[in-house]
Amino acid sequence: RTVTGVQTCALPIWFLSLLSFLLMGIPILALLVFMGGVDPDEILVVSIASTACMLGLSSLGVMQSLLGAKPRTAVSWAYIYLVVYLAGTFALEMAFTFWLKSTPGSWLDQELIGDLISVTPREILSWPGLGNPLIVIWKLVTRGSYGSEDAFEAGSWLHHYVAVYVLIGCVCFLVSTNRLRSCVTVAELKQS
């Protein structure tokens, strides 16, 4: 069904198309188990993370296709948002790791709320990077290095990663729905 030239079922079609690529790769990953390379639990974790990322990014693409005047503009803005997010959050994480190291009494490590919830500015500023795959890979590769005492376990990041992309998907879905409703209203006004 189309509303003023916009296909309303684009998100499920795009998501199923991307999901089929993911499903085609699972047998190849399963063969790696027999070669002694990959744990089946890791395959499941990567599949869940990839599905969440596909949902969020396909929602971003659909939102941009509804907001953009031309397809090239929509694709360009979707890639610009993605590159700015990946580069910005990775740069912020590197700044925290190398230049803004934890020193006793630093303003980044002062508790903001107090006794109820222990939240520091460093933790708040690192929240946007929870959905960045570059940061996740970097933390998994360098865990225990660079003076970090807490172990970054492979499963501990998954619920944060999925939550970020579900949040991106929901926001993009709400913006897309609002845009479609305005298109329908304009089309109904033109008909009457």
ROMIVEX-586777 format. One record per atom (N, C-alpha, C): x, y, z. Coordinates in steps of 0.02 Angstrom, whole numbers, plus 50000, padded with zeros to 5 digits. Atoms other than C-alpha are relative to their C-alpha. Last residue first. Example, Ala and Ser with C-alpha at 12.3 -4.5 7.8 and 13.67 -1.06 7.14 Angstrom:
<atoms>
499584994149997/506844994750357/499615005550037/500454994150000/506154977550390/500455006050000/
</atoms>
This chain:
<atoms>
500654997049982/494185084249987/499935007149974/500565003550031/495555074549898/499335003450015/499994998850072/496935087149938/499404996749966/500214993150012/496475086950122/499985001749926/500714999649989/496555067950126/499745007149989/500335003350056/498285068050045/499245000350008/499944995750058/498915080950171/499644997049940/500424994349989/498245070750316/500025004849940/500695002250009/499005054850246/499535005950009/500115001250072/500695063250226/499294998049986/500054993450031/500595070050405/499904999449925/500654997149981/500195052750469/499915006949969/500525003250041/501665045650370/499315002850016/499934997450069/502855058450449/499464996949955/500244993150000/502225054350625/500035002949929/500725000349994/502445035850591/499705007049999/500275002350064/504205038750529/499244999850001/499934994450047/504655049050684/499714998149932/500464994849980/503935035450797/500045006149952/500675002350017/504845021650701/499485005450018/500084999350073/506485031250708/499304997849978/500014992850015/506305033150897/499895001149925/500644997249977/505835014850917/499945007449984/500555002350041/507265008650809/499335003050020/499934996750065/508555019350897/499424998049955/500184993049989/507905012951065/500045004049935/500735000149994/507974994951002/499755007250012/500285000550067/509754998650943/499244999350001/499864994050039/510295005251112/499674999649932/500444994549977/509404991451208/500125006449960/500675001150028/510264977951102/499535005750021/499944999250072/511984984951144/499314999349966/499934992850013/511574986851329/500005001449924/500654996949985/510894968951338/500035007649990/500525001550049/512424962351245/499345003550016/500144994350044/513794971251343/499384998849958/500254994349961/513834958951489/499815005949956/500734999849995/513924943551378/499735006250035/500325000250066/515714945451317/499245000650005/500195006650023/516384950851486/499605000249936/500544998950048/517224967551510/499834993349969/499965004550058/518234963951666/499405001349956/500605004050010/518334978751785/500074995849936/500045005549952/520064984451835/499414995449987/500705001149982/520424995151684/499954993850044/500174998349931/522245000551690/499274999050018/500084992849991/522535001151503/499725001850068/499454995550017/522314982451483/499835007150017/499475000749950/521104970851573/500605004349986/500255000349931/520014969551420/500574998450048/499534997149952/520954974851264/499774999450072/499315001650018/520124963851132/500485002350055/499905007349995/518394963951210/500724998149986/500005001949930/518484982751242/500104992450009/499404997549968/519004986351063/500044998050073/499435004250022/517654975050993/500645002350034/500095006849971/516314983551099/500584995649980/499824999849929/516985000851056/499944993150032/499284999049996/516964997250870/500245000250073/499645006450005/515224989750884/500755000750003/499484999550051/514525006150950/500384993549995/500225003250062/512895003151041/500515000249945/500175007049986/513565006551216/499774996349938/499565004750034/514435022251152/499834992750011/500145000250072/512985033651198/500434994949962/500625003450020/513145028151381/499875000249925/499855006150037/514985033251401/499374996349976/499724998450065/514595051251447/500194993849959/500524996950041/513435045551586/500265001549931/500485005250021/514745033551655/499465002949955/499665004550047/516105046951658/499534994649974/500004997050067/514895059451736/500344995649948/499484994950009/514685047451883/499945003049930/499874998550070/513145037751936/500515005549997/499314997850008/512915029152105/500155000949926/499715002850061/511045028452129/500705002849993/500495004350034/510165030852295/500304996549939/500065006649971/511625037052401/499534995349962/499895001249929/512155051852297/499894992750019/500655000549967/511475058352133/500094998650075/500464994550013/513025064852046/499384999850043/500695002450004/514435054152111/499525005849994/500424997949944/516125061952073/499294997549990/500155005749957/517205051851952/499605001950062/500335005350038/517255063951806/499794994250044/500714998350006/517625078551924/499624994749961/500184997250064/519275070151967/499265001449997/500304993449994/519605067552152/499815003349935/500394999049938/520805053152130/499745007250004/499554997649947/521345052051948/499575001150062/500294998949934/520435041651819/500545002150049/499955005749955/521205043651650/499745001950069/500364998249940/520565057751541/500004994250049/499854993249980/521845056651402/499665001950066/499314997950003/521995038051362/500145006950029/499515005249986/520405028751405/500715002850006/500055002449931/519175042951422/500554995150017/499824994549956/519785051151262/499964997950073/499274999650000/519735034351173/500245005850044/499745005749962/517915032251226/500775000150003/500154998749930/517465049651165/500284994450045/499534994849978/518345046450999/499905001650073/499355003249995/517365030050980/500535005150023/499985003949939/515735039051021/500664996350009/500064995949940/516045052350892/500044996050064/499384996349989/516705040950754/499965004150065/499445004649988/515275028450765/500645003750016/500115003749937/513895041450787/500604995550015/499924995349944/514585053150653/499924996450067/499284998549994/514795038550532/500135004850058/499645005949976/513015032250562/500745001550011/500175001349930/512195049250549/500404994250028/499684994749961/513155052950388/499854999150074/499295001549992/512665036050317/500365005450041/499965006049957/510815039250350/500734998150012/500104998149930/510985056950282/500034994050047/499434996149977/511745050750119/499935001950073/499455004749988/510435037150097/500615003850027/500175004349943/509025049750119/500574995250017/499954996049940/509825062550004/499864995850062/499294998849989/510095049649868/500115004050064/499685005949971/508295043949885/500745001050015/499775004550052/507635061549856/500334994050033/500374998450061/506585073149965/500194995249944/499624997250055/507175065350127/499585001249938/499854993049989/506065063250279/500365003349941/500624996149993/505225047050230/500125007450008/500345000250064/506815039250163/499335003750002/499694995250046/507735045350317/499674999949931/500154993249977/506515036550432/500295005149952/500704998750017/506635020550329/499815007150021/500074999350073/508525020950337/499295001649979/499704993650018/508535024150525/499955001349925/500484994949978/507335009650550/500255007049984/500535000050051/508494998850445/499455004950019/499774996550060/509925004250558/499494999949944/499894992949989/509034999950719/500195003749937/500654996949985/508344983150661/500085007650008/500384999650062/509984978150579/499335003450012/499704994750041/510944982250738/499625000949935/500174993649968/509754971750842/500275005949960/500714998950011/509924957250720/499785006650030/500084998150071/511824958650720/499275001549984/499744993250008/511884958550911/499915002549928/500464995549965/510754943250921/500225007249990/500634999850038/511774934050789/499505004850031/499884996050060/513424938750873/499365000549958/499914993049979/512794932251041/500095004549940/500654997449979/512144916050962/500055007350020/500394999350061/513784912950871/499315002950016/499764993950032/514714916351033/499635001249935/500294994349963/513644903351121/500225006649969/500694998850022/514094890650985/499665005850036/500475002949953/515954893051027/499295001349976/500504995649971/517024896950876/499534996150045/499894992949997/518664890050810/499505004050040/499734998249934/518884871450830/500065007450012/499294998550010/518664867250646/500335002250065/499675006350014/517004859050687/500755000849987/499995003849937/516414875150767/500374993549990/499394998149965/516904884650608/500054996450067/499465004350023/515554874950515/500665001750036/500085006549967/514234883550622/500554995249978/499744999449932/514874900550564/499964993450038/499284999150007/514604895450384/500325000650068/499685006550013/512884888650426/500765000449991/499975004449941/512454905250511/500294993149984/499335000549972/512934916350363/500054995250059/499575003650047/511344913450262/500704999150028/500155007149995/510304918250414/500424995949952/499745002549937/511144935250422/499904992550006/499275000250006/510844938450238/500324997450064/499835005850041/509014933350262/500754999549988/500005006049958/508884945550407/500174993849959/499375000249963/509384959750293/500064993850044/499465000750049/507964955850173/500684999650034/499985007150020/506764953050317/500544998749948/499745003949944/507214970150388/500044992649982/499284998949994/507014978750221/500294995850055/499685002950059/505304970850192/500765000850005/499985007349995/504724974150371/500354996849940/499585002449946/505284992350358/500004992450007/499295000450019/504564995850185/500434997150056/499755006349971/502744991550225/500744999249985/500095000349927/502095009350205/500274993650030/500225006849985/502795012350030/499974999150076/499565003049950/502845030950003/499734993150017/499385002450028/502105037849841/500484996750048/499674994750038/500735048349920/500704997949977/500324993849979/500265034050037/500425005649969/499614994050002/500675017149961/499585005950023/500424994250000/500005000050000/500455006250000/
</atoms>
